Amino acid sequence: MPFTEASAPRNDSRQNVLLACGAVGATLLALIALGHDGRRIAQVAVLAAPMVLWLAWPLRRARLRRVRAALVWLWVMGFALDGVMRAYLLDTYQAAPDGAMVLGAVANTNAREGTEYLRMHWRSAVVWSAVVLAAGMLAAVFVRRGAVAASASAAPATRPRLPFWLRSLLLAVLLLACLAYASKPWRRLHPALFWTQWSHSVHTLRAAWADQQQMRDRMMAHARAIAPVPLEAGPSTVVLVITDSINRDNMALYGYGRPTTPRLLAHKAQAGGQMAVLQNAWSADASTLPALRNMFHFGLPESENPPHLLALARAAGYKVWWISNHDDLAIEQQHARFADVVDMVNRTPGRASASLDGEILDCVQEAQRDASAERKLIVVHLMGAHPHYSLRFPENANPFDDDIDAVETGLVKNGRSAWVRRFRQEYDAALLYHDFVVSELLQQTRSTGRPDDYRAWMYLSDHGQEVGHGSDRAGHSPSTASGYRIPAVIWRNREAMPHGAAQQQPFRADWTAWTLMDLLKIRWSHQMPERNVLDAAYRWQPPKIPVAAESFSR
């Protein structure tokens, strides 16, 4: 029978109040525990407590009770969304929402890219949305059962009244909540305050990227003060190819079971000692922005005021091109605008961009043939296998689609789900097309210009990708070694490459600039040969990555 203030017995009214507070409180606590750990669970629970305890305050008017129910429900849903968002980021990326990786990714994402991200990860979105929906339905049932004040004419015996010990406990919790709201470290954990500040941080970060011309001017002045010197006279062309989201474990060049890199294998056979495939290459970062920052700043921290590689190249007399299939404001402002020529081939932002990397080949060929400069550095930035994988190769060009081979059999044996196996097929098809583009770029470098001109070419990925290797998921993965395992290949037409055991040495992508300065034949005052993989003095130091790698030599 529905509760009414006139007819319900005293004990029944008390039970309704306790049940309402208990059910809503337990729901909130479960959601808070999803997204927090340790003492933060208790801190956020105290912040959430006042509205839950409001359910124990008797209200006589039906309208006020409806308002209370609505406000308490909204309060619960605010904490629910906060807990679920934090839990998703923790489960997927082992990251907090205010961490540098997440803030950088969101600041560098537009609405369309966000939509496409959801399209790829809709399964996770459905699971977590179901959690929120279940919490909302449970809370909706119980927030309406808050305490009802008896009418003034009702007998005292029928008026609901909580035991003294319980009233004392509630008062103590309220006092603790007051102290929590007075404390800034506790208060800022409240979802309303936290996400407001989070949004402000994202906008601030975007604003900082909007115009970095002054920073670039300072970096150019710094590079000129260093006074780098070219070691050789005569024409020279160096090409740096940076790709996105390529895991070397999916390349036949590195022993993968599917023929994903037939052209690069052919180049390796033809080039002989002029080409080095670094067998154990690693990124120090699992996302693009920090990876590129480290590549171009020699892997040095900001506190050491490192120069920018492109600024040094220009100061040494190189004409620099930046040719990109990415539409990315942050990368353009932080790196591309150092170049003399910036050619952003793709102007459709987001994961849904269907601009194939082959679109850049003509632009690179024009730069190779450019006669306006004797020394040229051409930086090529590819989409590689950046999700969505199905958009990284031409339509109907997936030879691995539904192919029951040894790779597919191994994935099934390891318990990989059907959708991860499908992503692996698409990923491998993307690498096959990627092999075509990268091989064409190498062929252009090998064949363009006079035979005696110096030419060099370096290729690597910003980070890896998890596609069912270490876990049953696909995408960026800071929590597994697959997020850091990358390819790295170097070719030059003069001087033999390190061979044999030297190519087995581990290589760090954040040390790329030290090797590239060698390929550019530039001498400067801050040389560190121990970080140049082409130098006999090279000494490996493991990068600090947030996963335990079994070995950096595999």
Number of C-alpha atoms within 10 A of each C-alpha: 4 6 13 12 18 15 12 17 15 16 14 12 25 21 15 20 27 20 16 24 24 15 18 27 20 13 18 26 21 15 26 26 18 20 23 20 10 8 9 15 17 15 20 24 21 22 23 22 20 18 20 22 22 18 25 22 13 17 17 15 11 10 10 11 20 14 12 19 23 15 14 23 24 15 17 25 19 16 24 26 20 23 22 21 17 22 23 20 15 17 13 16 17 15 18 18 20 17 9 12 20 17 20 20 14 19 20 19 20 13 11 15 18 14 16 17 17 14 14 16 14 14 12 13 14 12 12 17 15 12 15 19 14 13 21 18 11 15 24 18 14 20 27 20 22 27 26 25 19 20 14 9 7 13 10 12 9 17 21 23 18 16 9 9 9 11 13 12 11 17 13 12 17 18 13 17 22 14 15 19 16 11 11 10 11 17 19 17 18 21 21 15 11 16 16 12 14 16 15 12 16 19 15 13 17 19 12 12 18 14 14 15 14 9 12 18 13 13 21 20 16 18 23 17 11 16 15 20 16 18 12 11 10 9 16 21 24 25 27 20 22 22 26 22 28 29 25 26 19 25 24 18 22 17 13 14 14 18 19 25 24 17 18 21 18 12 15 18 11 11 15 13 17 18 23 24 21 23 23 21 25 32 28 24 26 27 24 20 18 18 19 23 19 23 25 24 21 22 21 16 11 9 6 7 11 18 22 23 22 28 24 26 26 21 21 23 16 24 20 25 24 24 25 29 25 23 17 19 17 21 18 20 18 21 18 24 17 25 22 13 15 16 16 18 17 20 13 16 19 22 22 20 21 17 20 20 25 19 15 22 17 11 16 23 15 10 20 21 11 12 11 9 13 15 22 25 24 22 22 22 22 25 26 27 29 21 26 21 23 22 20 27 25 14 8 8 14 19 14 20 16 11 12 9 11 11 16 18 12 11 18 13 9 14 12 19 13 12 14 20 24 16 21 25 24 25 31 26 26 26 27 26 23 25 21 18 21 24 19 17 23 21 12 17 22 18 11 14 17 9 10 11 14 22 24 23 23 22 19 23 31 32 31 32 31 26 27 21 19 16 16 17 20 22 23 23 24 24 22 22 23 28 28 33 28 30 29 23 19 21 28 21 19 13 9 14 20 19 15 9 8 17 19 17 18 20 29 25 28 25 21 25 21 25 21 26 19 17 23 24 18 18 15 17 9 11 13 13 16 15 22 23 25 21 17 11 12 16 14 15 12 13 15 9 17 14 13 10 14 8 9 18 13 12
